[in-house]
Amino acid sequence: MSAHTTQNASIAGIEELLEEIRSLTIGENWRISLEQALGFVEQSREEYYQFAYARLRRSGVLEISDYFSRDNAGDLIQFLGNSIHPEAESLFFQAGYYFNEGILQDWREFFISVAMSRMLSEAVDREELEISLAGCRLFQDAALFYCHSVFNTEELIQFSLNLFLEKSGAENHALSRFLLREDIRYCLDRRLIRWEDLYRTVFRKLHDKAASWRILNGTPFWDEEFQRRTLSGEVKEALQVLEFTGAELPDKESLRKRYRGLMKKYHPDINPEGLEKARKINEAYTLALGEACLRAG
């Protein structure tokens, strides 16, 4: 059998395995026995054990299970990629069953960008803005109250992940949506991404609308210190965190490339010491990208 024929056969085995996993999937969960999985790709339990012990020598971690599920899919994919065909990870990604750290990082950046753009594009609710202004002394507090009241965070997440799945070419189903949603919730829970940073993108738009509608009532809601930090000083500090040395605001694509590079280095899943640094990078990126979006109109 030629090498090309062998490669095609190995890919076919992985595709058959994926079809079986699809048939076993209920909602966001699936489970297949080790024996079943190995049978589809014509590998023995001994070959899987050899892979597991080789990984033990490299990483010091021994993980052997009698079944695979969404929780240890990475082990199965790593074995398939090492032993069967390097296309295994790509096939599982396209099927929406696995997202590696690089894809998840792209997803986090995509979510920040789409959520901010979506909020900026929505019309300002005058009645809700008046209510917010009436209940707060400072404009930034009123703007934050408005955002909490008007924007549906779950809808923003759902809208973003549907777009991401369409753009990336991965299948859109309950499990793929669950995996992406859980990743963003993890980032939000650990405050790697903060809603208040995303909301600040629309503060200037809210202030301009309030001024044009003459509903500021003569009260200096927008204090000079907040304006200085948000519009100039804080953006400059954000660019320093993102390791830009020039005085000019980079374009959105340059910001995205720098953000992805830094997060690959400091994300706490990769660098256990990088949690606080990752938080600062996310905040800085959100501020800088928000400013770039505002300037682009």
C-alpha positions in Angstrom: 0.0 0.0 0.0 1.5 3.4 -1.0 2.1 6.2 1.6 -0.6 8.3 -0.1 -3.1 5.4 0.2 -2.2 4.8 3.8 -2.7 8.5 4.6 -6.1 8.5 3.0 -7.0 5.4 4.9 -5.9 7.0 8.2 -8.0 10.1 7.5 -11.0 8.0 6.6 -10.6 6.2 10.0 -10.6 9.5 11.8 -13.6 10.6 9.9 -15.5 7.4 10.7 -14.5 7.9 14.4 -15.9 11.4 14.3 -19.2 10.1 12.8 -19.5 7.6 15.6 -18.8 10.4 18.2 -21.5 12.5 16.5 -24.0 9.6 16.8 -23.1 9.3 20.5 -23.4 13.1 21.2 -26.3 14.2 23.3 -26.5 18.0 23.6 -23.1 19.2 24.8 -21.8 15.7 25.8 -20.3 12.7 24.2 -18.5 9.6 25.4 -16.8 6.7 23.5 -14.8 3.8 25.0 -11.1 3.5 24.4 -11.7 0.2 22.6 -14.3 1.7 20.2 -12.1 4.7 19.4 -9.0 2.6 18.8 -11.0 0.2 16.6 -12.0 2.9 14.1 -8.3 3.9 13.5 -7.0 0.3 13.7 -4.7 1.0 16.7 -4.2 -1.3 19.7 -4.5 -0.6 23.4 -0.7 -1.3 23.6 0.0 1.4 21.0 -2.1 3.9 23.0 -0.2 2.9 26.2 3.1 3.5 24.5 2.0 7.0 23.5 0.8 7.7 27.1 4.1 6.6 28.7 6.1 8.5 26.1 4.2 11.6 27.1 4.8 10.8 30.8 8.6 10.9 30.1 8.2 14.3 28.4 5.7 16.0 30.7 5.7 14.0 33.9 2.0 13.4 33.6 0.3 10.0 33.1 -3.3 10.2 32.0 -4.9 6.9 30.8 -8.7 6.5 30.7 -11.0 3.7 29.5 -13.1 6.3 27.6 -12.9 9.7 25.9 -15.3 12.6 26.2 -15.3 16.4 25.6 -13.2 16.7 28.8 -10.2 14.7 27.6 -10.7 15.0 23.8 -7.3 16.6 23.6 -5.6 13.3 24.7 -7.4 11.4 21.9 -6.5 14.1 19.3 -2.9 14.2 20.4 -2.6 10.4 20.1 -4.3 10.4 16.7 -2.0 13.3 15.5 1.1 11.5 16.7 0.2 8.0 15.7 -2.3 8.2 12.8 -2.3 11.5 10.9 -1.4 15.2 11.7 -4.8 16.2 10.2 -6.6 14.8 13.3 -6.8 18.1 15.2 -8.0 20.0 12.1 -10.7 17.4 11.5 -12.0 17.6 15.1 -11.9 21.4 14.9 -13.9 21.5 11.6 -16.4 19.2 13.3 -16.7 21.6 16.2 -15.5 19.0 18.7 -12.2 20.6 19.8 -10.6 24.1 19.9 -6.9 24.3 20.7 -5.4 27.2 22.6 -4.5 29.1 19.4 -8.1 28.9 18.1 -9.5 29.9 21.5 -7.2 32.9 21.6 -8.5 34.0 18.2 -12.0 33.5 19.5 -11.3 35.8 22.5 -10.0 38.5 20.3 -12.9 38.1 17.9 -15.4 38.3 20.8 -13.9 41.6 22.1 -14.0 43.1 18.6 -17.5 42.0 17.7 -19.0 42.8 21.1 -17.7 46.4 21.0 -18.7 46.9 17.3 -22.2 45.6 18.1 -22.6 48.0 21.0 -21.3 50.9 19.1 -23.7 50.2 16.2 -26.9 50.1 18.4 -29.0 53.3 18.6 -29.0 55.1 22.0 -32.2 54.6 24.0 -33.0 58.2 25.1 -35.4 57.3 27.8 -33.0 54.8 29.4 -30.1 57.3 29.2 -32.2 60.0 30.9 -33.0 57.5 33.7 -29.3 56.7 34.1 -28.3 60.3 34.2 -31.0 61.1 36.7 -29.7 58.5 39.2 -25.9 59.2 39.0 -23.7 62.1 39.9 -20.8 61.4 37.5 -21.3 60.7 33.8 -19.1 57.6 33.8 -21.3 56.1 36.5 -24.5 56.9 34.5 -22.9 55.5 31.3 -22.0 52.2 33.1 -25.5 52.0 34.6 -27.0 52.5 31.1 -24.8 49.8 29.6 -25.7 47.3 32.3 -29.4 48.0 31.7 -29.4 48.1 27.9 -26.9 45.5 26.6 -27.8 41.8 26.9 -24.5 40.2 27.7 -25.6 36.6 26.9 -27.0 37.8 23.5 -23.7 39.5 22.7 -21.8 36.3 23.5 -24.2 34.2 21.4 -24.1 36.6 18.5 -20.3 36.7 18.6 -19.9 32.9 18.8 -22.3 32.3 15.9 -20.3 34.7 13.7 -17.0 33.1 14.8 -18.1 29.6 13.9 -19.3 30.8 10.5 -16.1 32.6 9.9 -13.8 29.8 11.1 -15.6 27.1 9.2 -16.3 24.9 12.3 -19.7 23.3 12.6 -22.3 25.2 14.6 -24.0 22.9 17.1 -24.7 22.6 20.8 -21.2 21.4 21.8 -19.2 23.9 19.7 -21.3 26.7 21.1 -20.9 25.3 24.6 -17.1 25.1 24.3 -16.8 28.7 23.1 -19.3 30.1 25.6 -17.5 28.3 28.5 -14.2 29.8 27.4 -15.5 33.3 27.4 -17.3 32.8 30.8 -14.0 31.5 32.2 -12.3 34.7 31.0 -15.1 36.9 32.4 -15.1 35.0 35.7 -11.4 35.4 36.1 -11.7 39.0 34.9 -9.3 38.4 32.0 -12.0 40.2 30.0 -14.2 42.8 31.8 -17.5 44.1 30.7 -16.8 47.5 32.1 -13.8 47.8 29.7 -16.0 46.8 26.8 -18.7 49.3 27.8 -16.3 52.2 27.9 -16.1 52.1 24.1 -19.6 53.6 24.0 -19.2 56.2 26.7 -18.2 59.0 24.4 -21.2 58.2 22.1 -23.5 58.4 25.0 -22.1 61.7 26.2 -22.4 63.2 22.7 -26.0 62.1 22.5 -26.9 63.4 25.9 -25.4 66.7 25.0 -27.2 66.9 21.7 -30.5 66.1 23.4 -29.8 68.7 26.1 -30.4 66.2 28.9 -27.2 66.8 30.9 -29.2 69.4 32.9 -26.2 71.6 33.4 -24.5 69.0 35.7 -20.8 68.3 35.0 -21.3 64.6 34.7 -18.1 64.2 32.6 -15.3 65.1 35.0 -12.0 66.4 33.6 -9.9 63.6 35.2 -12.0 60.8 33.7 -12.0 62.5 30.3 -8.2 62.9 30.4 -7.6 59.3 31.4 -10.1 57.8 28.9 -9.3 59.8 25.8 -5.5 60.3 26.0 -3.5 59.2 29.0 -5.1 55.8 29.4 -4.9 55.0 25.7 -1.2 55.9 25.8 -0.7 53.6 28.8 -2.6 50.9 27.0 -0.3 51.1 24.0 2.7 50.8 26.3 1.3 47.6 27.9 0.9 46.3 24.3 4.6 47.2 23.8 4.0 49.8 21.1 6.7 52.5 21.3 5.3 55.1 18.8 3.0 58.0 19.7 0.4 57.1 17.0 -2.5 54.8 17.5 -1.8 51.6 15.4 -4.5 50.3 13.1 -6.9 47.6 14.2 -5.1 44.7 12.5 -1.7 45.7 14.1 -3.4 45.8 17.5 -4.9 42.4 17.0 -1.6 40.8 15.9 0.2 42.3 18.9 -2.6 41.2 21.3 -2.5 37.6 20.0 1.2 37.4 20.3 1.3 38.7 23.9 -1.6 36.5 25.0 0.1 33.4 23.6 3.0 34.3 25.9 1.1 35.3 29.0 -2.3 33.6 29.1 -2.5 31.7 32.5 -3.3 28.4 30.7 0.1 28.6 29.2 2.0 30.7 31.7 0.9 30.1 35.4 2.6 33.3 36.4 0.9 35.4 33.7 -2.6 35.9 35.1 -2.2 39.5 36.2 -0.2 40.4 33.1 -2.9 38.8 30.9 -5.6 40.9 32.6 -3.6 44.1 31.9 -3.1 43.0 28.3 -6.9 42.4 27.8 -7.8 45.7 29.4 -5.2 47.6 27.3 -6.3 45.9 24.1 -9.9 46.7 24.8 -9.1 50.3 25.4 -6.9 50.7 22.3 -9.2 48.8 20.0 -12.1 50.8 21.2 -10.3 54.0 20.4 -9.4 52.7 17.0 -13.1 51.8 16.4 -14.2 55.2 17.4 -11.7 57.0 15.1 -12.8 54.7 12.2 -16.4 55.8 12.8 
